[in-house]
Amino acid sequence: MNRQTASRVLAAGLVLAAVCRAAGEEAPAPKRAAPALFALCMDTHDSRKRTLAEQAALLKELGYDGAGHLWLDNVPERLRTLDAAGLRLFQIYVNVNIAPGKPPHDARLADVLPLLKGRGTMLALLVNGLPPSDPAGDARAAEVIGRIADMARAQDVHVALYPHAGFWLARVADALRVAKKIDRPNVGVLFNLCHWLKENDEKNLRPLLASAMPHLLAVTLHGADKAEEVCAGKGNWIQPLGDGSFDVAGLLRMLKDLGYAGPVGLQCYGLGGDARDHLARSMAEWRRLCGSLYGPP
């Protein structure tokens, strides 16, 4: 074998060895994108009393992906203003009453749902009318929410059950129980940090999230003190991201590890002053958290 032939054989062997090594190695996992972040209740205590158009412009400027909307007033205007800013309406919050003899929901829902078709907007249902967590209300809730879900499904809209402390649907476990009884493909649950804190059960957070994952449509969070402090009246409840003793980074890490890929809502209810201030602070912290968990955007 002459020198030229030997060089060719050596080169071919090196290439073959590289191919074999590559075949034996797993391809790197694709990079996970950070969740979309939208703001909710950012207007309820805003000292500037911004219009819907001004809210959309502010959210766009600060880097939010969209907004949530309380109740059924002004939905067309909310959609127009978010569209104009290139943002998305992620959720509309709707009260549901399962008390006997009471109207189950705002009658305007039938007119609003067609406006949401193809937008990826979900309904978030707050369910009241009976004592908190009373399973005697399950059948009525399944009937009422099942009808809403069927109306929503016709418009490709999902329905998330929103646990709210003090309401009949008070806990994440209530939402999971009811969602399973309704058994519709467009019905799931929402993990709501502010109301979950009132359950005062931080040690079981990961098992709770794991059990919710097959049904988890959305998550809302914010800065907060730990559940024990909040329930004892010694801690601050809803705060901008970055404030408080509760480990928001740990919550986001759990969600990432469990494979959660849905949107995240920033709960702003009760935060006074100029909304720009707390929204900007929270966005800065959100970017820091996501940079740590997901890497640069």
Stockholm file with secondary structure:
# STOCKHOLM 1.0

chainA/1-297         MNRQTASRVLAAGLVLAAVCRAAGEEAPAPKRAAPALFALCMDTHDSRKRTLAEQAALLKELGYDGAGHLWLDNVPERLRTLDAAGLRLFQIYVNVNIAPGKPPHDARLADVLPLLKGRGTMLALLVNGLPPSDPAGDARAAEVIGRIADMARAQDVHVALYPHAGFWLARVADALRVAKKIDRPNVGVLFNLCHWLKENDEKNLRPLLASAMPHLLAVTLHGADKAEEVCAGKGNWIQPLGDGSFDVAGLLRMLKDLGYAGPVGLQCYGLGGDARDHLARSMAEWRRLCGSLYGPP
#=GR chainA/1-297 SS CCHHHHHHHHHHHHHHHHHHHHHHSCCCCCCCCCCCEEEESSSTTCTTCCCHHHHHHHHHHHTCCEEEEESSTTHHHHHHHHHHHTCEEEEEEEEEECSTTSCCSCTTHHHHGGGGTTTTCEEEEEEESSSTTCGGGHHHHHHHHHHHHHHHHTTTCEEEECCCTTSSSCSHHHHHHHHHHHCCTTEEEEEEHHHHHTTCCGGGHHHHHHHHGGGEEEEEECBCCCHHHHHTTCSCCSBCTTCSSSCHHHHHHHHHHHTCCSCEEEECTTCCSCHHHHHHHHHHHHHHHHHHHHCCC
#=GC SS_cons         CCHHHHHHHHHHHHHHHHHHHHHHSCCCCCCCCCCCEEEESSSTTCTTCCCHHHHHHHHHHHTCCEEEEESSTTHHHHHHHHHHHTCEEEEEEEEEECSTTSCCSCTTHHHHGGGGTTTTCEEEEEEESSSTTCGGGHHHHHHHHHHHHHHHHTTTCEEEECCCTTSSSCSHHHHHHHHHHHCCTTEEEEEEHHHHHTTCCGGGHHHHHHHHGGGEEEEEECBCCCHHHHHTTCSCCSBCTTCSSSCHHHHHHHHHHHTCCSCEEEECTTCCSCHHHHHHHHHHHHHHHHHHHHCCC
//
